[in-house]
């Protein structure tokens, strides 16, 4: 099917597309929203350029996909704004001790129902480049497993613990290692460096070895892409089937923006 109201330019074979012919400072038509949903499902992460949006615009974009998700547990790297606790400031400069998302992960998989999507708007970018974000397809990572490994992993569950990242008070949840996307029906790998601490049905030494190999497998260059930010760019990614990693190579320069998230509708479902 072709797109009638927007343009969709794929940025890699497995993940990522840039959306054009759209103005996010204005309400979208029903057809534009429908086509955005399709582009999001097909490409896992979608990008917008030259979109100088307000908080209201940012929230309206999220509302086309669902209810707002509120961050679970404490987080020292990003802060909720006073305007709306669902809008988190992502500001990093020469005084920052850390940045959000320096390790491959899917956002807040420690939650019982993780956020469905994240929408990051960056208005300020380091003058000499840097601060790129990497994205990887968990569909492709699953597809490239051997048949024996697929059989071995299906039916296993993993613990996702938010406390090492967010501190005391963060949730701990159990999710399937191999899940099925609720919209596309595709199978995917659902473990990550940040939150997954063990595979529950295996002895600890086996779990450590399998998990270490599996999370490394998820980030192969063959199913990853690199997004280069420009001022007033937006990235929206599907936390159910994509992982990402922020690159902090711009210190002491500044990268600054805001993130909102869309609430998930259900816990990850085993394939």
C-alpha positions as CSV (number, residue, x, y, z in Angstrom):
1,X,0.0,0.0,0.0
2,X,1.2,3.5,-0.8
3,X,1.0,6.5,1.4
4,X,-1.3,9.3,0.3
5,X,-0.9,12.1,2.9
6,X,2.7,11.6,4.1
7,X,6.0,10.5,2.6
8,X,7.9,7.5,4.2
9,X,11.6,7.1,3.3
10,X,13.2,4.0,4.7
11,X,16.7,4.5,6.3
12,X,17.8,0.9,6.5
13,X,16.5,-2.5,5.4
14,X,15.2,-3.6,8.8
15,X,14.4,-0.5,10.9
16,X,13.8,3.2,10.6
17,X,12.0,5.6,8.3
18,X,11.9,9.4,7.9
19,X,8.4,10.9,7.7
20,X,7.9,13.9,5.4
21,X,5.0,16.1,4.1
22,X,3.7,16.6,7.7
23,X,3.5,19.5,10.2
24,X,3.3,18.4,13.8
25,X,2.6,21.9,15.0
26,X,-1.0,21.4,13.7
27,X,-3.6,18.8,14.3
28,X,-3.5,15.8,11.9
29,X,-6.3,14.5,9.8
30,X,-7.6,11.0,10.4
31,X,-5.9,9.7,7.3
32,X,-2.6,11.2,8.4
33,X,-2.9,9.5,11.7
34,X,-3.8,6.1,10.1
35,X,-0.8,6.4,7.8
36,X,1.5,7.3,10.7
37,X,0.3,4.2,12.6
38,X,1.1,2.1,9.5
39,X,4.5,3.6,9.1
40,X,5.2,3.1,12.8
41,X,4.2,-0.6,12.6
42,X,6.2,-1.2,9.4
43,X,9.4,0.6,10.4
44,X,9.6,0.2,14.3
45,X,11.0,3.8,14.6
46,X,10.0,6.9,12.7
47,X,11.7,10.2,12.5
48,X,10.6,13.8,11.8
49,X,12.8,16.7,10.8
50,X,12.4,20.5,11.2
51,X,9.5,20.2,13.7
52,X,9.8,23.0,16.2
53,X,7.0,21.7,18.5
54,X,5.6,23.0,21.7
55,X,4.6,20.8,24.8
56,X,1.0,20.8,23.5
57,X,2.2,19.6,20.1
58,X,4.3,16.9,21.7
59,X,1.4,15.6,23.8
60,X,-1.0,15.7,20.9
61,X,1.3,13.5,18.8
62,X,1.5,11.0,21.7
63,X,-2.3,11.1,22.0
64,X,-2.7,9.8,18.5
65,X,-1.2,6.5,19.7
66,X,-2.7,6.1,23.2
67,X,-2.6,7.4,26.8
68,X,0.4,9.0,28.4
69,X,2.8,6.7,30.3
70,X,4.4,8.0,33.5
71,X,8.0,7.0,34.3
72,X,8.3,4.2,36.8
73,X,10.7,4.7,39.7
74,X,13.2,7.4,40.3
75,X,15.6,8.6,37.6
76,X,18.5,10.9,38.1
77,X,19.4,11.4,34.4
78,X,16.1,12.9,33.3
79,X,13.6,15.0,35.2
80,X,9.8,15.5,34.9
81,X,8.8,19.0,34.0
82,X,6.6,21.2,36.1
83,X,4.2,21.6,33.2
84,X,3.3,17.9,33.0
85,X,4.9,15.0,34.9
86,X,4.6,12.9,31.7
87,X,7.0,15.3,29.9
88,X,10.6,14.6,30.9
89,X,13.4,17.0,30.2
90,X,16.4,15.3,28.6
91,X,19.2,17.9,29.1
92,X,22.8,17.0,29.2
93,X,25.8,19.4,29.2
94,X,29.2,20.0,30.8
95,X,27.8,19.5,34.3
96,X,26.2,16.1,33.5
97,X,27.5,13.0,35.4
98,X,25.5,10.6,33.2
99,X,23.0,10.6,30.3
100,X,19.9,8.6,29.8
101,X,20.2,5.3,27.8
102,X,23.9,4.8,27.4
103,X,23.4,1.0,27.2
104,X,21.3,-0.9,24.7
105,X,17.8,-1.3,26.1
106,X,14.1,-1.0,25.7
107,X,12.5,1.7,27.9
108,X,11.4,0.5,31.3
109,X,11.0,-3.1,30.5
110,X,11.1,-3.6,34.3
111,X,7.5,-2.3,34.5
112,X,4.7,-4.9,34.5
113,X,3.3,-3.1,31.5
114,X,6.2,-1.2,29.8
115,X,5.6,1.9,27.7
116,X,4.4,1.1,24.2
117,X,6.3,4.0,22.5
118,X,8.7,6.8,23.3
119,X,8.8,10.1,21.5
120,X,12.0,12.2,21.9
121,X,12.2,15.8,20.6
122,X,15.6,17.4,20.6
123,X,15.8,21.1,20.0
124,X,19.5,21.6,20.8
125,X,22.2,19.5,19.2
126,X,26.0,19.6,19.8
127,X,27.5,22.1,17.2
128,X,30.1,19.6,15.9
129,X,27.7,16.6,15.7
130,X,27.5,13.7,18.1
131,X,24.8,12.5,20.4
132,X,23.5,10.1,17.8
133,X,21.0,7.3,18.8
134,X,21.4,3.7,17.7
135,X,18.3,1.5,17.0
136,X,18.0,-2.2,16.4
137,X,15.2,-4.5,15.3
138,X,14.3,-7.3,17.6
139,X,12.3,-8.9,14.8
140,X,15.4,-9.3,12.7
141,X,17.4,-10.4,15.7
142,X,14.9,-13.2,16.3
143,X,14.7,-14.2,12.6
144,X,18.4,-14.7,12.5
145,X,18.5,-17.2,15.4
146,X,19.0,-20.8,14.4
147,X,15.9,-23.1,14.5
148,X,17.3,-25.0,17.5
149,X,17.9,-21.7,19.4
150,X,14.4,-20.5,18.7
151,X,13.0,-23.8,20.0
152,X,15.2,-23.6,23.1
153,X,14.3,-20.0,24.0
154,X,10.5,-20.1,23.4
155,X,8.7,-20.7,26.6
156,X,11.5,-19.2,28.8
157,X,10.9,-16.1,30.9
158,X,13.3,-13.5,32.2
159,X,13.4,-11.1,35.2
160,X,13.6,-7.4,34.4
161,X,14.8,-5.5,37.5
162,X,14.7,-1.7,37.5
163,X,16.5,-1.2,40.8
164,X,20.1,-1.3,39.5
165,X,19.2,1.6,37.1
166,X,16.6,3.6,38.9
167,X,17.3,2.7,42.5
168,X,15.0,1.5,45.3
169,X,11.4,1.7,44.5
170,X,11.7,0.7,40.9
171,X,9.6,-2.3,39.8
172,X,10.7,-5.8,39.1
173,X,8.8,-7.8,36.5
174,X,8.9,-11.1,34.6
175,X,8.4,-11.2,30.8
176,X,8.8,-13.8,28.1
177,X,12.2,-14.1,26.4
178,X,10.5,-14.5,23.0
179,X,7.4,-12.4,22.7
180,X,4.9,-11.7,19.9
181,X,4.1,-8.2,18.9
182,X,0.4,-7.4,19.5
183,X,-0.1,-5.5,16.3
184,X,2.1,-7.2,13.7
185,X,2.0,-10.7,15.1
186,X,5.7,-11.0,14.6
187,X,8.0,-12.9,17.0
188,X,10.8,-10.9,18.7
189,X,13.5,-11.1,21.4
190,X,12.6,-9.3,24.6
191,X,15.8,-9.1,26.7
192,X,18.2,-6.2,27.1
193,X,21.4,-5.1,28.9
194,X,19.8,-2.5,31.2
195,X,17.1,-4.4,32.9
196,X,17.2,-8.2,32.2
197,X,19.0,-9.9,35.1
198,X,18.4,-13.6,34.5
199,X,16.5,-16.3,32.6
200,X,14.3,-17.8,35.3
201,X,14.1,-21.4,34.1
202,X,17.9,-21.9,33.9
203,X,20.5,-22.3,36.6
204,X,22.4,-19.1,37.2
205,X,25.6,-20.1,35.3
206,X,23.6,-21.2,32.3
207,X,21.4,-18.1,32.5
208,X,24.4,-15.8,32.6
209,X,26.0,-17.4,29.5
210,X,22.9,-17.5,27.4
211,X,21.8,-14.0,28.4
212,X,25.2,-12.6,27.6
213,X,25.2,-14.1,24.2
214,X,21.6,-13.2,23.5
215,X,21.9,-9.5,24.3
216,X,25.1,-9.2,22.2
217,X,23.3,-10.9,19.4
218,X,20.5,-8.3,19.5
219,X,22.8,-5.5,18.6
220,X,24.3,-6.7,15.4
221,X,25.2,-4.1,12.8
222,X,23.2,-6.1,10.3
223,X,19.9,-5.1,11.9
224,X,20.8,-1.8,13.4
225,X,20.8,1.8,12.3
226,X,22.3,5.2,13.5
227,X,20.1,8.3,13.6
228,X,22.0,11.6,13.4
229,X,20.1,14.4,15.1
230,X,19.6,17.9,13.8
231,X,17.9,20.7,15.8
232,X,14.2,20.2,16.1
233,X,14.2,16.5,15.1
234,X,11.9,13.9,16.6
235,X,12.4,10.1,17.0
236,X,9.5,7.9,17.9
237,X,10.3,4.2,18.6
238,X,8.3,1.1,19.4
239,X,9.6,-0.3,22.7
240,X,7.9,-3.6,22.1
241,X,10.2,-4.6,19.1
242,X,13.1,-2.1,19.0
243,X,16.1,-1.4,21.2
244,X,18.1,1.8,21.3
245,X,21.3,3.3,22.7
246,X,22.3,6.9,23.3
247,X,25.9,7.8,22.4
248,X,27.5,10.3,24.8
249,X,30.4,11.5,22.7
250,X,29.6,15.3,22.8
251,X,30.8,16.3,26.3
252,X,31.1,19.2,27.3
253,X,28.6,20.3,24.6
254,X,24.9,20.3,25.1
255,X,22.1,18.1,23.8
256,X,18.7,19.1,25.1
257,X,15.1,18.1,24.5
258,X,12.0,16.5,25.9
259,X,10.5,13.0,25.9
260,X,7.0,11.7,26.4
261,X,5.9,8.1,26.3
262,X,2.7,6.2,25.3
263,X,1.2,3.8,27.8
264,X,1.3,0.1,26.9
265,X,-2.0,-1.7,26.7
266,X,-0.8,-5.1,28.0
267,X,2.3,-7.0,29.3
268,X,4.5,-8.6,26.6
269,X,2.9,-11.8,25.4
270,X,4.8,-15.1,25.0
271,X,5.2,-16.3,21.4
